[in-house]
Amino acid sequence: MTPVQADLYPSRQCAEPRWQERLDPVVHRQDLDNAPIAAELIARFERDGYVVLPKVFSAAEVAVFRRELERMLADEAVVASGKTIQEPDSGAVRSVFDIHRDNPLFARVARDERIAGIARFILGGDLYVHQSRLNFKPGFDGKEFYWHSDFETWHVEDGMPRMRALSCSILLTDNQAHNGPLLLMPGSHRQYIHCVGATPENHYAQSLRRQEVGVPDQVSLSELAASHGIDSAIGPAGSVVLFDCNIMHGSNGNITPDARSNLFYVYNHVGNAVQAPFCEQSPRPPFVAERRDFRALDIQPQRYI
């Protein structure tokens, strides 16, 4: 049985925000000559906390993914599954979770060595999918998502002990400066912000629509932005954005006609499997955060056409 690890990144426990230097490596392997992508891209990920890889998936592959996306959106059983999150005002579908378990096609994408192989190198060994989902930001009324560190939530609410996880976003539409792309503060992954405010019961149900607890204070955000700046992760459909679990990120609303969608996978090292949450609440449900199956992912080449 894996021993319980101490709370090395406390948050939501004090009346005032505090800063802490990161205790964990960003890249867990240094033999960059053996990396599945160029060494300078791994170095950029370590420095900035993210990297954009253009056109990893072909237009034909993206078309396959988009057809399946549209089929899922039209499937009443998917929408009513309890794993679908809706926009807070319009009721439009915002996310469909657990796609690596419920959808055979997107289960294969999770194991695709073009993405999972890079994650395995950065995280330094075998990994599993902590979370997966389809994300939609519809045209005209796609809502913003406030600044946050994913790890802060995964640590406090899921019980992820250390910063040994990363996110992979596969762009299914062109991400442009005007249609609410992912915004990141490059280099902010080196600092951890202890947030203020106790975790409410069943917080996930609200936070996945509009997060208000577990977000940094405006003074801390202003200091991070002044130190690191803000980048937009833009690129054509088929591109991949990899970003560290602790980088400060968010997105603006989308008031343009151009909808935005992506496939999203969170990879976690098998030695960093979740334990009891670092708060006084019950853990989030398994479709939001894997709690049962920490077996190493079988990473293989995949073909979709």
C-alpha positions as protocol buffer text, in pm:
chain_id: "A"
residue {
  index: 1
  type: MET
  ca { x: 0 y: 0 z: 0 }
}
residue {
  index: 2
  type: THR
  ca { x: 139 y: 342 z: -97 }
}
residue {
  index: 3
  type: PRO
  ca { x: 217 y: 552 z: 212 }
}
residue {
  index: 4
  type: VAL
  ca { x: 18 y: 872 z: 255 }
}
residue {
  index: 5
  type: GLN
  ca { x: 222 y: 1176 z: 158 }
}
residue {
  index: 6
  type: ALA
  ca { x: 235 y: 1498 z: 355 }
}
residue {
  index: 7
  type: ASP
  ca { x: 67 y: 1818 z: 239 }
}
residue {
  index: 8
  type: LEU
  ca { x: 363 y: 1997 z: 81 }
}
residue {
  index: 9
  type: TYR
  ca { x: 144 y: 2249 z: -104 }
}
residue {
  index: 10
  type: PRO
  ca { x: -120 y: 2367 z: 144 }
}
residue {
  index: 11
  type: SER
  ca { x: -392 y: 2597 z: 14 }
}
residue {
  index: 12
  type: ARG
  ca { x: -733 y: 2735 z: 125 }
}
residue {
  index: 13
  type: GLN
  ca { x: -617 y: 2716 z: 486 }
}
residue {
  index: 14
  type: CYS
  ca { x: -512 y: 3073 z: 572 }
}
residue {
  index: 15
  type: ALA
  ca { x: -683 y: 3411 z: 582 }
}
residue {
  index: 16
  type: GLU
  ca { x: -421 y: 3571 z: 356 }
}
residue {
  index: 17
  type: PRO
  ca { x: -266 y: 3443 z: 30 }
}
residue {
  index: 18
  type: ARG
  ca { x: 94 y: 3318 z: 43 }
}
residue {
  index: 19
  type: TRP
  ca { x: 353 y: 3227 z: -219 }
}
residue {
  index: 20
  type: GLN
  ca { x: 570 y: 2916 z: -225 }
}
residue {
  index: 21
  type: GLU
  ca { x: 851 y: 2809 z: -453 }
}
residue {
  index: 22
  type: ARG
  ca { x: 790 y: 2489 z: -647 }
}
residue {
  index: 23
  type: LEU
  ca { x: 945 y: 2182 z: -481 }
}
residue {
  index: 24
  type: ASP
  ca { x: 932 y: 1945 z: -779 }
}
residue {
  index: 25
  type: PRO
  ca { x: 1115 y: 1927 z: -1113 }
}
residue {
  index: 26
  type: VAL
  ca { x: 932 y: 2043 z: -1425 }
}
residue {
  index: 27
  type: VAL
  ca { x: 1103 y: 1795 z: -1658 }
}
residue {
  index: 28
  type: HIS
  ca { x: 1196 y: 1466 z: -1494 }
}
residue {
  index: 29
  type: ARG
  ca { x: 1443 y: 1345 z: -1757 }
}
residue {
  index: 30
  type: GLN
  ca { x: 1755 y: 1526 z: -1871 }
}
residue {
  index: 31
  type: ASP
  ca { x: 1868 y: 1297 z: -2154 }
}
residue {
  index: 32
  type: LEU
  ca { x: 1724 y: 1539 z: -2409 }
}
residue {
  index: 33
  type: ASP
  ca { x: 1892 y: 1360 z: -2699 }
}
residue {
  index: 34
  type: ASN
  ca { x: 1641 y: 1079 z: -2642 }
}
residue {
  index: 35
  type: ALA
  ca { x: 1337 y: 1307 z: -2627 }
}
residue {
  index: 36
  type: PRO
  ca { x: 1050 y: 1234 z: -2870 }
}
residue {
  index: 37
  type: ILE
  ca { x: 1053 y: 1602 z: -2980 }
}
residue {
  index: 38
  type: ALA
  ca { x: 1336 y: 1848 z: -3035 }
}
residue {
  index: 39
  type: ALA
  ca { x: 1549 y: 1916 z: -2727 }
}
residue {
  index: 40
  type: GLU
  ca { x: 1484 y: 2290 z: -2755 }
}
residue {
  index: 41
  type: LEU
  ca { x: 1110 y: 2227 z: -2724 }
}
residue {
  index: 42
  type: ILE
  ca { x: 1160 y: 2031 z: -2402 }
}
residue {
  index: 43
  type: ALA
  ca { x: 1381 y: 2313 z: -2275 }
}
residue {
  index: 44
  type: ARG
  ca { x: 1109 y: 2564 z: -2367 }
}
residue {
  index: 45
  type: PHE
  ca { x: 853 y: 2360 z: -2174 }
}
residue {
  index: 46
  type: GLU
  ca { x: 1082 y: 2359 z: -1871 }
}
residue {
  index: 47
  type: ARG
  ca { x: 1141 y: 2735 z: -1894 }
}
residue {
  index: 48
  type: ASP
  ca { x: 791 y: 2856 z: -1984 }
}
residue {
  index: 49
  type: GLY
  ca { x: 573 y: 2579 z: -1844 }
}
residue {
  index: 50
  type: TYR
  ca { x: 409 y: 2516 z: -2180 }
}
residue {
  index: 51
  type: VAL
  ca { x: 479 y: 2453 z: -2547 }
}
residue {
  index: 52
  type: VAL
  ca { x: 267 y: 2468 z: -2865 }
}
residue {
  index: 53
  type: LEU
  ca { x: 334 y: 2197 z: -3125 }
}
residue {
  index: 54
  type: PRO
  ca { x: 180 y: 2294 z: -3460 }
}
residue {
  index: 55
  type: LYS
  ca { x: -18 y: 2043 z: -3668 }
}
residue {
  index: 56
  type: VAL
  ca { x: 66 y: 1726 z: -3477 }
}
residue {
  index: 57
  type: PHE
  ca { x: -256 y: 1577 z: -3618 }
}
residue {
  index: 58
  type: SER
  ca { x: -345 y: 1604 z: -3986 }
}
residue {
  index: 59
  type: ALA
  ca { x: -652 y: 1777 z: -4124 }
}
residue {
  index: 60
  type: ALA
  ca { x: -799 y: 1436 z: -4209 }
}
residue {
  index: 61
  type: GLU
  ca { x: -749 y: 1315 z: -3850 }
}
residue {
  index: 62
  type: VAL
  ca { x: -902 y: 1632 z: -3710 }
}
residue {
  index: 63
  type: ALA
  ca { x: -1202 y: 1573 z: -3938 }
}
residue {
  index: 64
  type: VAL
  ca { x: -1246 y: 1225 z: -3785 }
}
residue {
  index: 65
  type: PHE
  ca { x: -1234 y: 1372 z: -3435 }
}
residue {
  index: 66
  type: ARG
  ca { x: -1479 y: 1650 z: -3522 }
}
residue {
  index: 67
  type: ARG
  ca { x: -1731 y: 1408 z: -3671 }
}
residue {
  index: 68
  type: GLU
  ca { x: -1725 y: 1210 z: -3348 }
}
residue {
  index: 69
  type: LEU
  ca { x: -1755 y: 1533 z: -3149 }
}
residue {
  index: 70
  type: GLU
  ca { x: -2066 y: 1633 z: -3344 }
}
residue {
  index: 71
  type: ARG
  ca { x: -2215 y: 1287 z: -3302 }
}
residue {
  index: 72
  type: MET
  ca { x: -2164 y: 1309 z: -2925 }
}
residue {
  index: 73
  type: LEU
  ca { x: -2323 y: 1653 z: -2907 }
}
residue {
  index: 74
  type: ALA
  ca { x: -2632 y: 1519 z: -3084 }
}
residue {
  index: 75
  type: ASP
  ca { x: -2654 y: 1212 z: -2858 }
}
residue {
  index: 76
  type: GLU
  ca { x: -2912 y: 1276 z: -2585 }
}
residue {
  index: 77
  type: ALA
  ca { x: -2763 y: 996 z: -2376 }
}
residue {
  index: 78
  type: VAL
  ca { x: -2423 y: 1171 z: -2371 }
}
residue {
  index: 79
  type: VAL
  ca { x: -2577 y: 1506 z: -2276 }
}
residue {
  index: 80
  type: ALA
  ca { x: -2780 y: 1339 z: -1999 }
}
residue {
  index: 81
  type: SER
  ca { x: -2497 y: 1116 z: -1876 }
}
residue {
  index: 82
  type: GLY
  ca { x: -2410 y: 1322 z: -1569 }
}
residue {
  index: 83
  type: LYS
  ca { x: -2062 y: 1370 z: -1713 }
}
residue {
  index: 84
  type: THR
  ca { x: -2158 y: 1674 z: -1919 }
}
residue {
  index: 85
  type: ILE
  ca { x: -2102 y: 2028 z: -1788 }
}
residue {
  index: 86
  type: GLN
  ca { x: -2311 y: 2313 z: -1928 }
}
residue {
  index: 87
  type: GLU
  ca { x: -2242 y: 2685 z: -1965 }
}
residue {
  index: 88
  type: PRO
  ca { x: -2364 y: 2875 z: -1656 }
}
residue {
  index: 89
  type: ASP
  ca { x: -2601 y: 3104 z: -1847 }
}
residue {
  index: 90
  type: SER
  ca { x: -2691 y: 2961 z: -2188 }
}
residue {
  index: 91
  type: GLY
  ca { x: -2700 y: 2593 z: -2091 }
}
residue {
  index: 92
  type: ALA
  ca { x: -2487 y: 2504 z: -2394 }
}
residue {
  index: 93
  type: VAL
  ca { x: -2253 y: 2206 z: -2350 }
}
residue {
  index: 94
  type: ARG
  ca { x: -1920 y: 2323 z: -2210 }
}
residue {
  index: 95
  type: SER
  ca { x: -1742 y: 1991 z: -2145 }
}
residue {
  index: 96
  type: VAL
  ca { x: -1797 y: 1617 z: -2172 }
}
residue {
  index: 97
  type: PHE
  ca { x: -1579 y: 1426 z: -1924 }
}
residue {
  index: 98
  type: ASP
  ca { x: -1432 y: 1075 z: -1912 }
}
residue {
  index: 99
  type: ILE
  ca { x: -1390 y: 1044 z: -2287 }
}
residue {
  index: 100
  type: HIS
  ca { x: -1088 y: 813 z: -2249 }
}
residue {
  index: 101
  type: ARG
  ca { x: -1319 y: 558 z: -2083 }
}
residue {
  index: 102
  type: ASP
  ca { x: -1653 y: 609 z: -2253 }
}
residue {
  index: 103
  type: ASN
  ca { x: -1547 y: 667 z: -2613 }
}
residue {
  index: 104
  type: PRO
  ca { x: -1335 y: 409 z: -2801 }
}
residue {
  index: 105
  type: LEU
  ca { x: -1194 y: 662 z: -3048 }
}
residue {
  index: 106
  type: PHE
  ca { x: -1088 y: 913 z: -2785 }
}
residue {
  index: 107
  type: ALA
  ca { x: -951 y: 629 z: -2569 }
}
residue {
  index: 108
  type: ARG
  ca { x: -710 y: 555 z: -2853 }
}
residue {
  index: 109
  type: VAL
  ca { x: -615 y: 921 z: -2881 }
}
residue {
  index: 110
  type: ALA
  ca { x: -521 y: 919 z: -2511 }
}
residue {
  index: 111
  type: ARG
  ca { x: -269 y: 642 z: -2586 }
}
residue {
  index: 112
  type: ASP
  ca { x: -129 y: 802 z: -2903 }
}
residue {
  index: 113
  type: GLU
  ca { x: 249 y: 817 z: -2874 }
}
residue {
  index: 114
  type: ARG
  ca { x: 255 y: 1156 z: -3047 }
}
residue {
  index: 115
  type: ILE
  ca { x: 117 y: 1310 z: -2729 }
}
residue {
  index: 116
  type: ALA
  ca { x: 140 y: 1050 z: -2451 }
}
residue {
  index: 117
  type: GLY
  ca { x: 499 y: 967 z: -2548 }
}
residue {
  index: 118
  type: ILE
  ca { x: 601 y: 1330 z: -2492 }
}
residue {
  index: 119
  type: ALA
  ca { x: 418 y: 1337 z: -2159 }
}
residue {
  index: 120
  type: ARG
  ca { x: 591 y: 1016 z: -2053 }
}
residue {
  index: 121
  type: PHE
  ca { x: 930 y: 1171 z: -2125 }
}
residue {
  index: 122
  type: ILE
  ca { x: 857 y: 1497 z: -1941 }
}
residue {
  index: 123
  type: LEU
  ca { x: 708 y: 1318 z: -1640 }
}
residue {
  index: 124
  type: GLY
  ca { x: 990 y: 1064 z: -1635 }
}
residue {
  index: 125
  type: GLY
  ca { x: 809 y: 733 z: -1657 }
}
residue {
  index: 126
  type: ASP
  ca { x: 480 y: 547 z: -1675 }
}
residue {
  index: 127
  type: LEU
  ca { x: 164 y: 754 z: -1655 }
}
residue {
  index: 128
  type: TYR
  ca { x: -213 y: 726 z: -1643 }
}
residue {
  index: 129
  type: VAL
  ca { x: -499 y: 959 z: -1740 }
}
residue {
  index: 130
  type: HIS
  ca { x: -609 y: 1161 z: -1438 }
}
residue {
  index: 131
  type: GLN
  ca { x: -884 y: 1338 z: -1633 }
}
residue {
  index: 132
  type: SER
  ca { x: -1013 y: 1363 z: -1990 }
}
residue {
  index: 133
  type: ARG
  ca { x: -1277 y: 1570 z: -2161 }
}
residue {
  index: 134
  type: LEU
  ca { x: -1407 y: 1738 z: -2472 }
}
residue {
  index: 135
  type: ASN
  ca { x: -1413 y: 2116 z: -2433 }
}
residue {
  index: 136
  type: PHE
  ca { x: -1638 y: 2350 z: -2629 }
}
residue {
  index: 137
  type: LYS
  ca { x: -1640 y: 2727 z: -2639 }
}
residue {
  index: 138
  type: PRO
  ca { x: -1936 y: 2814 z: -2863 }
}
residue {
  index: 139
  type: GLY
  ca { x: -1944 y: 3123 z: -3075 }
}
residue {
  index: 140
  type: PHE
  ca { x: -2103 y: 3441 z: -2938 }
}
residue {
  index: 141
  type: ASP
  ca { x: -2164 y: 3323 z: -2581 }
}
residue {
  index: 142
  type: GLY
  ca { x: -1873 y: 3097 z: -2480 }
}
residue {
  index: 143
  type: LYS
  ca { x: -1787 y: 3208 z: -2129 }
}
residue {
  index: 144
  type: GLU
  ca { x: -1449 y: 3294 z: -1980 }
}
residue {
  index: 145
  type: PHE
  ca { x: -1261 y: 3073 z: -1736 }
}
residue {
  index: 146
  type: TYR
  ca { x: -1082 y: 3261 z: -1459 }
}
residue {
  index: 147
  type: TRP
  ca { x: -710 y: 3240 z: -1380 }
}
residue {
  index: 148
  type: HIS
  ca { x: -607 y: 2932 z: -1185 }
}
residue {
  index: 149
  type: SER
  ca { x: -345 y: 2664 z: -1134 }
}
residue {
  index: 150
  type: ASP
  ca { x: -486 y: 2319 z: -1211 }
}
residue {
  index: 151
  type: PHE
  ca { x: -256 y: 2163 z: -955 }
}
residue {
  index: 152
  type: GLU
  ca { x: -405 y: 2372 z: -676 }
}
residue {
  index: 153
  type: THR
  ca { x: -742 y: 2206 z: -738 }
}
residue {
  index: 154
  type: TRP
  ca { x: -601 y: 1861 z: -813 }
}
residue {
  index: 155
  type: HIS
  ca { x: -400 y: 1876 z: -491 }
}
residue {
  index: 156
  type: VAL
  ca { x: -665 y: 2016 z: -257 }
}
residue {
  index: 157
  type: GLU
  ca { x: -977 y: 1847 z: -396 }
}
residue {
  index: 158
  type: ASP
  ca { x: -836 y: 1530 z: -556 }
}
residue {
  index: 159
  type: GLY
  ca { x: -537 y: 1455 z: -332 }
}
residue {
  index: 160
  type: MET
  ca { x: -265 y: 1469 z: -599 }
}
residue {
  index: 161
  type: PRO
  ca { x: 51 y: 1484 z: -384 }
}
residue {
  index: 162
  type: ARG
  ca { x: 318 y: 1638 z: -609 }
}
residue {
  index: 163
  type: MET
  ca { x: 361 y: 1844 z: -926 }
}
residue {
  index: 164
  type: ARG
  ca { x: 422 y: 1555 z: -1163 }
}
residue {
  index: 165
  type: ALA
  ca { x: 133 y: 1595 z: -1407 }
}
residue {
  index: 166
  type: LEU
  ca { x: 65 y: 1788 z: -1726 }
}
residue {
  index: 167
  type: SER
  ca { x: -222 y: 1871 z: -1957 }
}
residue {
  index: 168
  type: CYS
  ca { x: -250 y: 1808 z: -2329 }
}
residue {
  index: 169
  type: SER
  ca { x: -496 y: 2006 z: -2541 }
}
residue {
  index: 170
  type: ILE
  ca { x: -553 y: 1892 z: -2901 }
}
residue {
  index: 171
  type: LEU
  ca { x: -700 y: 2181 z: -3098 }
}
residue {
  index: 172
  type: LEU
  ca { x: -997 y: 2074 z: -3311 }
}
residue {
  index: 173
  type: THR
  ca { x: -1057 y: 2426 z: -3442 }
}
residue {
  index: 174
  type: ASP
  ca { x: -823 y: 2710 z: -3524 }
}
residue {
  index: 175
  type: ASN
  ca { x: -735 y: 2887 z: -3198 }
}
residue {
  index: 176
  type: GLN
  ca { x: -698 y: 3254 z: -3277 }
}
residue {
  index: 177
  type: ALA
  ca { x: -638 y: 3563 z: -3066 }
}
residue {
  index: 178
  type: HIS
  ca { x: -1003 y: 3667 z: -3096 }
}
residue {
  index: 179
  type: ASN
  ca { x: -1197 y: 3349 z: -3009 }
}
residue {
  index: 180
  type: GLY
  ca { x: -1100 y: 3290 z: -2646 }
}
residue {
  index: 181
  type: PRO
  ca { x: -778 y: 3087 z: -2668 }
}
residue {
  index: 182
  type: LEU
  ca { x: -591 y: 2955 z: -2369 }
}
residue {
  index: 183
  type: LEU
  ca { x: -397 y: 3231 z: -2191 }
}
residue {
  index: 184
  type: LEU
  ca { x: -87 y: 3143 z: -1990 }
}
residue {
  index: 185
  type: MET
  ca { x: 169 y: 3326 z: -1777 }
}
residue {
  index: 186
  type: PRO
  ca { x: 502 y: 3176 z: -1896 }
}
residue {
  index: 187
  type: GLY
  ca { x: 728 y: 3090 z: -1603 }
}
residue {
  index: 188
  type: SER
  ca { x: 450 y: 3113 z: -1344 }
}
residue {
  index: 189
  type: HIS
  ca { x: 471 y: 2737 z: -1290 }
}
residue {
  index: 190
  type: ARG
  ca { x: 771 y: 2801 z: -1061 }
}
residue {
  index: 191
  type: GLN
  ca { x: 554 y: 2966 z: -795 }
}
residue {
  index: 192
  type: TYR
  ca { x: 261 y: 2815 z: -607 }
}
residue {
  index: 193
  type: ILE
  ca { x: -7 y: 3044 z: -469 }
}
residue {
  index: 194
  type: HIS
  ca { x: -179 y: 2942 z: -145 }
}
residue {
  index: 195
  type: CYS
  ca { x: -538 y: 3052 z: -213 }
}
residue {
  index: 196
  type: VAL
  ca { x: -789 y: 3185 z: 37 }
}
residue {
  index: 197
  type: GLY
  ca { x: -1133 y: 3039 z: 108 }
}
residue {
  index: 198
  type: ALA
  ca { x: -1253 y: 2702 z: 238 }
}
residue {
  index: 199
  type: THR
  ca { x: -1360 y: 2436 z: -11 }
}
residue {
  index: 200
  type: PRO
  ca { x: -1742 y: 2407 z: -28 }
}
residue {
  index: 201
  type: GLU
  ca { x: -1913 y: 2069 z: -37 }
}
residue {
  index: 202
  type: ASN
  ca { x: -1951 y: 1932 z: -392 }
}
residue {
  index: 203
  type: HIS
  ca { x: -1749 y: 2225 z: -518 }
}
residue {
  index: 204
  type: TYR
  ca { x: -1676 y: 2052 z: -849 }
}
residue {
  index: 205
  type: ALA
  ca { x: -2033 y: 2098 z: -972 }
}
residue {
  index: 206
  type: GLN
  ca { x: -1996 y: 2476 z: -961 }
}
residue {
  index: 207
  type: SER
  ca { x: -1623 y: 2513 z: -1029 }
}
residue {
  index: 208
  type: LEU
  ca { x: -1638 y: 2330 z: -1363 }
}
residue {
  index: 209
  type: ARG
  ca { x: -1883 y: 2595 z: -1483 }
}
residue {
  index: 210
  type: ARG
  ca { x: -1744 y: 2902 z: -1310 }
}
residue {
  index: 211
  type: GLN
  ca { x: -1460 y: 2868 z: -1059 }
}
residue {
  index: 212
  type: GLU
  ca { x: -1463 y: 3106 z: -763 }
}
residue {
  index: 213
  type: VAL
  ca { x: -1280 y: 2909 z: -490 }
}
residue {
  index: 214
  type: GLY
  ca { x: -920 y: 2801 z: -547 }
}
residue {
  index: 215
  type: VAL
  ca { x: -840 y: 3104 z: -761 }
}
residue {
  index: 216
  type: PRO
  ca { x: -559 y: 3347 z: -672 }
}
residue {
  index: 217
  type: ASP
  ca { x: -618 y: 3695 z: -540 }
}
residue {
  index: 218
  type: GLN
  ca { x: -587 y: 3991 z: -778 }
}
residue {
  index: 219
  type: VAL
  ca { x: -270 y: 4123 z: -614 }
}
residue {
  index: 220
  type: SER
  ca { x: -91 y: 3791 z: -670 }
}
residue {
  index: 221
  type: LEU
  ca { x: -220 y: 3770 z: -1027 }
}
residue {
  index: 222
  type: SER
  ca { x: -101 y: 4124 z: -1097 }
}
residue {
  index: 223
  type: GLU
  ca { x: 245 y: 4043 z: -963 }
}
residue {
  index: 224
  type: LEU
  ca { x: 265 y: 3721 z: -1166 }
}
residue {
  index: 225
  type: ALA
  ca { x: 157 y: 3902 z: -1484 }
}
residue {
  index: 226
  type: ALA
  ca { x: 406 y: 4183 z: -1423 }
}
residue {
  index: 227
  type: SER
  ca { x: 687 y: 3930 z: -1377 }
}
residue {
  index: 228
  type: HIS
  ca { x: 599 y: 3684 z: -1651 }
}
residue {
  index: 229
  type: GLY
  ca { x: 365 y: 3848 z: -1900 }
}
residue {
  index: 230
  type: ILE
  ca { x: 71 y: 3675 z: -2067 }
}
residue {
  index: 231
  type: ASP
  ca { x: 88 y: 3454 z: -2377 }
}
residue {
  index: 232
  type: SER
  ca { x: -193 y: 3329 z: -2601 }
}
residue {
  index: 233
  type: ALA
  ca { x: -173 y: 2965 z: -2710 }
}
residue {
  index: 234
  type: ILE
  ca { x: -282 y: 3007 z: -3069 }
}
residue {
  index: 235
  type: GLY
  ca { x: -245 y: 2766 z: -3358 }
}
residue {
  index: 236
  type: PRO
  ca { x: -428 y: 2587 z: -3637 }
}
residue {
  index: 237
  type: ALA
  ca { x: -652 y: 2286 z: -3585 }
}
residue {
  index: 238
  type: GLY
  ca { x: -445 y: 1973 z: -3524 }
}
residue {
  index: 239
  type: SER
  ca { x: -193 y: 2154 z: -3307 }
}
residue {
  index: 240
  type: VAL
  ca { x: -119 y: 2042 z: -2952 }
}
residue {
  index: 241
  type: VAL
  ca { x: -68 y: 2256 z: -2643 }
}
residue {
  index: 242
  type: LEU
  ca { x: 119 y: 2088 z: -2356 }
}
residue {
  index: 243
  type: PHE
  ca { x: 124 y: 2273 z: -2026 }
}
residue {
  index: 244
  type: ASP
  ca { x: 252 y: 2207 z: -1677 }
}
residue {
  index: 245
  type: CYS
  ca { x: 7 y: 2131 z: -1397 }
}
residue {
  index: 246
  type: ASN
  ca { x: 97 y: 2446 z: -1201 }
}
residue {
  index: 247
  type: ILE
  ca { x: 113 y: 2714 z: -1471 }
}
residue {
  index: 248
  type: MET
  ca { x: -128 y: 3003 z: -1418 }
}
residue {
  index: 249
  type: HIS
  ca { x: -380 y: 3002 z: -1702 }
}
residue {
  index: 250
  type: GLY
  ca { x: -733 y: 3094 z: -1802 }
}
residue {
  index: 251
  type: SER
  ca { x: -930 y: 3212 z: -2104 }
}
residue {
  index: 252
  type: ASN
  ca { x: -1146 y: 3502 z: -2214 }
}
residue {
  index: 253
  type: GLY
  ca { x: -1504 y: 3472 z: -2333 }
}
residue {
  index: 254
  type: ASN
  ca { x: -1580 y: 3418 z: -2700 }
}
residue {
  index: 255
  type: ILE
  ca { x: -1811 y: 3678 z: -2856 }
}
residue {
  index: 256
  type: THR
  ca { x: -1708 y: 3595 z: -3213 }
}
residue {
  index: 257
  type: PRO
  ca { x: -1888 y: 3357 z: -3453 }
}
residue {
  index: 258
  type: ASP
  ca { x: -1586 y: 3124 z: -3442 }
}
residue {
  index: 259
  type: ALA
  ca { x: -1645 y: 2838 z: -3200 }
}
residue {
  index: 260
  type: ARG
  ca { x: -1349 y: 2673 z: -3033 }
}
residue {
  index: 261
  type: SER
  ca { x: -1317 y: 2308 z: -2930 }
}
residue {
  index: 262
  type: ASN
  ca { x: -1045 y: 2074 z: -2815 }
}
residue {
  index: 263
  type: LEU
  ca { x: -969 y: 1729 z: -2679 }
}
residue {
  index: 264
  type: PHE
  ca { x: -816 y: 1750 z: -2334 }
}
residue {
  index: 265
  type: TYR
  ca { x: -612 y: 1488 z: -2144 }
}
residue {
  index: 266
  type: VAL
  ca { x: -438 y: 1516 z: -1807 }
}
residue {
  index: 267
  type: TYR
  ca { x: -146 y: 1278 z: -1766 }
}
residue {
  index: 268
  type: ASN
  ca { x: -18 y: 1195 z: -1418 }
}
residue {
  index: 269
  type: HIS
  ca { x: 283 y: 984 z: -1322 }
}
residue {
  index: 270
  type: VAL
  ca { x: 181 y: 648 z: -1173 }
}
residue {
  index: 271
  type: GLY
  ca { x: 395 y: 721 z: -867 }
}
residue {
  index: 272
  type: ASN
  ca { x: 194 y: 1040 z: -808 }
}
residue {
  index: 273
  type: ALA
  ca { x: -147 y: 874 z: -787 }
}
residue {
  index: 274
  type: VAL
  ca { x: -409 y: 1059 z: -588 }
}
residue {
  index: 275
  type: GLN
  ca { x: -478 y: 990 z: -221 }
}
residue {
  index: 276
  type: ALA
  ca { x: -729 y: 1149 z: 18 }
}
residue {
  index: 277
  type: PRO
  ca { x: -802 y: 1515 z: -67 }
}
residue {
  index: 278
  type: PHE
  ca { x: -602 y: 1780 z: 117 }
}
residue {
  index: 279
  type: CYS
  ca { x: -923 y: 1940 z: 242 }
}
residue {
  index: 280
  type: GLU
  ca { x: -1215 y: 1841 z: 462 }
}
residue {
  index: 281
  type: GLN
  ca { x: -1442 y: 1739 z: 174 }
}
residue {
  index: 282
  type: SER
  ca { x: -1508 y: 1413 z: -6 }
}
residue {
  index: 283
  type: PRO
  ca { x: -1307 y: 1360 z: -325 }
}
residue {
  index: 284
  type: ARG
  ca { x: -1449 y: 1468 z: -658 }
}
residue {
  index: 285
  type: PRO
  ca { x: -1625 y: 1190 z: -854 }
}
residue {
  index: 286
  type: PRO
  ca { x: -1413 y: 950 z: -1063 }
}
residue {
  index: 287
  type: PHE
  ca { x: -1532 y: 1092 z: -1396 }
}
residue {
  index: 288
  type: VAL
  ca { x: -1364 y: 1422 z: -1297 }
}
residue {
  index: 289
  type: ALA
  ca { x: -1055 y: 1273 z: -1130 }
}
residue {
  index: 290
  type: GLU
  ca { x: -946 y: 910 z: -1171 }
}
residue {
  index: 291
  type: ARG
  ca { x: -940 y: 732 z: -834 }
}
residue {
  index: 292
  type: ARG
  ca { x: -955 y: 362 z: -923 }
}
residue {
  index: 293
  type: ASP
  ca { x: -724 y: 263 z: -1207 }
}
residue {
  index: 294
  type: PHE
  ca { x: -363 y: 382 z: -1193 }
}
residue {
  index: 295
  type: ARG
  ca { x: -223 y: 123 z: -1432 }
}
residue {
  index: 296
  type: ALA
  ca { x: 36 y: 249 z: -1677 }
}
residue {
  index: 297
  type: LEU
  ca { x: -109 y: 365 z: -2007 }
}
residue {
  index: 298
  type: ASP
  ca { x: -29 y: 141 z: -2306 }
}
residue {
  index: 299
  type: ILE
  ca { x: 123 y: 405 z: -2535 }
}
residue {
  index: 300
  type: GLN
  ca { x: 130 y: 302 z: -2902 }
}
residue {
  index: 301
  type: PRO
  ca { x: 125 y: 453 z: -3254 }
}
residue {
  index: 302
  type: GLN
  ca { x: -233 y: 512 z: -3364 }
}
residue {
  index: 303
  type: ARG
  ca { x: -406 y: 543 z: -3700 }
}
residue {
  index: 304
  type: TYR
  ca { x: -746 y: 705 z: -3750 }
}
residue {
  index: 305
  type: ILE
  ca { x: -784 y: 714 z: -4131 }
}
